[in-house]
Amino acid sequence: MDYREFYHNGFCISTEKARLDIKAIHEFLSTQAYWCLNIPFSRVEMAVNHSLNFGLYSEAQQIGYARVISDFSSVAYLGDVYVLPYFRGQGLSKWLMQTIMAYPELQCMRRWILSTADAHGLYKQFGWEPVAYPERWMELYNSEVYRGSL
């Protein structure tokens, strides 16, 4: 899949994998992201390699990130969405979400899924709702998987 770039108010969103600063992504995820604290670098690198990535940049600095795991036919999982604290409050997370939701290869998905503890308001703006039939969903969840693995 060819990469694409989008520009807005001096910022750039790029899907070019080679442009990603995987060390910066790992630094944020492993130290600041409640959903994957202590995640090993090798796990972040593997996730990047197997996802459609959206890097958010201010000039050459990567300031945000999101990734989508998908079969590009029926289901997409949105994860690891963040904007660095210094750059928050400028509408960048909304622009990142607009870009992802409008991305051509992700149109016509039957189902999008994500997990969030604190960003419901952001996702609701894009039509996301709580799971319609929670009794149909199951999961295997290991909250300790990254504990002590750095």
PLY file of the C-alpha trace (Angstrom):
ply
format ascii 1.0
element vertex 150
property float x
property float y
property float z
element edge 149
property int vertex1
property int vertex2
end_header
0.00 0.00 0.00
1.38 3.39 -0.96
1.76 5.94 1.77
-0.14 9.20 1.93
0.54 12.56 3.57
-1.93 15.18 4.78
-1.14 18.77 5.81
-2.97 21.21 8.07
-1.80 24.40 9.83
1.87 23.46 9.53
1.38 19.89 10.77
1.60 16.65 8.78
0.02 13.24 9.10
1.89 10.56 7.18
1.32 6.85 6.71
4.93 6.37 5.61
6.29 3.66 7.89
9.93 4.64 7.24
9.24 8.12 8.61
8.05 6.87 12.01
10.24 7.48 15.05
9.72 4.09 16.66
11.93 5.05 19.63
9.67 8.06 20.33
6.54 5.93 19.96
7.99 3.37 22.36
9.02 6.10 24.83
5.47 7.46 24.99
3.68 4.11 25.04
5.96 2.47 27.59
6.02 5.40 30.04
2.81 7.42 29.55
0.12 5.24 27.94
-1.97 3.55 30.65
-2.95 0.78 28.22
0.57 -0.54 27.64
2.96 0.76 30.29
6.32 -1.03 30.17
5.70 -2.45 26.70
9.04 -3.71 25.33
10.55 -1.97 22.30
10.38 -5.23 20.31
6.59 -5.39 20.81
6.12 -1.80 19.62
8.33 -2.48 16.61
6.30 -5.59 15.75
3.01 -3.71 16.15
4.23 -0.96 13.82
5.32 -3.51 11.24
1.90 -5.17 11.20
-0.32 -2.08 11.22
-1.41 0.83 9.09
0.35 3.67 10.91
-0.52 7.34 11.14
2.38 9.49 12.33
1.63 13.07 13.33
4.48 15.54 12.82
5.45 19.11 13.61
8.21 19.69 11.08
10.57 16.71 11.60
9.41 15.90 15.15
6.88 13.12 15.65
4.28 14.49 18.06
1.50 11.92 17.78
0.57 8.52 16.52
-2.26 6.10 15.87
-2.42 2.70 14.24
-5.08 0.57 12.64
-5.10 -3.21 12.50
-7.41 -4.40 9.73
-8.23 -6.95 7.08
-9.20 -3.91 4.93
-12.49 -5.61 4.18
-14.74 -5.85 7.21
-13.09 -4.98 10.53
-10.62 -2.41 11.85
-9.15 -1.97 15.33
-7.93 1.50 16.27
-5.19 1.65 18.87
-2.29 3.53 20.41
-3.80 6.93 19.66
-1.94 9.83 21.26
-0.75 13.41 20.86
2.14 14.59 23.02
0.94 16.74 25.94
2.66 19.93 24.73
0.70 19.79 21.44
-2.73 19.02 22.89
-5.56 21.55 22.74
-4.94 22.47 19.09
-7.46 20.10 17.51
-4.77 17.66 16.40
-6.44 14.56 17.84
-9.64 15.51 15.97
-7.68 16.02 12.75
-5.92 12.69 13.28
-9.28 10.96 13.75
-10.79 12.71 10.71
-7.86 11.53 8.61
-8.11 7.95 9.83
-11.88 7.74 9.43
-11.70 9.17 5.88
-8.73 7.04 4.78
-9.70 5.41 1.44
-8.62 1.84 2.27
-10.63 1.93 5.49
-13.99 2.82 3.99
-16.90 0.37 4.07
-15.80 -1.38 7.26
-18.58 -3.39 8.82
-17.12 -2.87 12.27
-14.59 -0.59 13.93
-13.45 -1.36 17.48
-11.28 0.30 20.10
-10.76 0.39 23.82
-10.48 3.61 25.81
-10.69 4.63 29.44
-10.72 8.38 28.97
-11.30 9.56 25.39
-14.96 8.71 24.86
-15.78 12.33 24.00
-13.26 12.39 21.16
-14.50 9.17 19.58
-18.21 10.02 19.99
-17.62 12.98 17.66
-16.88 10.45 14.93
-19.90 8.23 15.51
-18.36 5.73 17.93
-20.73 4.28 20.52
-20.52 1.71 23.32
-20.72 -1.87 22.07
-24.32 -2.52 21.03
-24.49 -6.11 22.27
-21.87 -6.52 24.99
-23.22 -9.98 25.79
-21.89 -11.15 22.41
-18.31 -9.96 23.01
-15.62 -11.90 24.80
-11.96 -11.24 25.42
-8.79 -12.69 26.84
-7.04 -9.90 28.71
-3.68 -10.05 30.46
-3.06 -6.75 32.25
0.29 -8.00 33.54
1.83 -8.96 30.18
4.37 -6.10 30.12
5.10 -5.89 33.85
8.83 -6.10 34.39
9.59 -6.88 30.75
11.61 -3.77 29.82
0 1
1 2
2 3
3 4
4 5
5 6
6 7
7 8
8 9
9 10
10 11
11 12
12 13
13 14
14 15
15 16
16 17
17 18
18 19
19 20
20 21
21 22
22 23
23 24
24 25
25 26
26 27
27 28
28 29
29 30
30 31
31 32
32 33
33 34
34 35
35 36
36 37
37 38
38 39
39 40
40 41
41 42
42 43
43 44
44 45
45 46
46 47
47 48
48 49
49 50
50 51
51 52
52 53
53 54
54 55
55 56
56 57
57 58
58 59
59 60
60 61
61 62
62 63
63 64
64 65
65 66
66 67
67 68
68 69
69 70
70 71
71 72
72 73
73 74
74 75
75 76
76 77
77 78
78 79
79 80
80 81
81 82
82 83
83 84
84 85
85 86
86 87
87 88
88 89
89 90
90 91
91 92
92 93
93 94
94 95
95 96
96 97
97 98
98 99
99 100
100 101
101 102
102 103
103 104
104 105
105 106
106 107
107 108
108 109
109 110
110 111
111 112
112 113
113 114
114 115
115 116
116 117
117 118
118 119
119 120
120 121
121 122
122 123
123 124
124 125
125 126
126 127
127 128
128 129
129 130
130 131
131 132
132 133
133 134
134 135
135 136
136 137
137 138
138 139
139 140
140 141
141 142
142 143
143 144
144 145
145 146
146 147
147 148
148 149
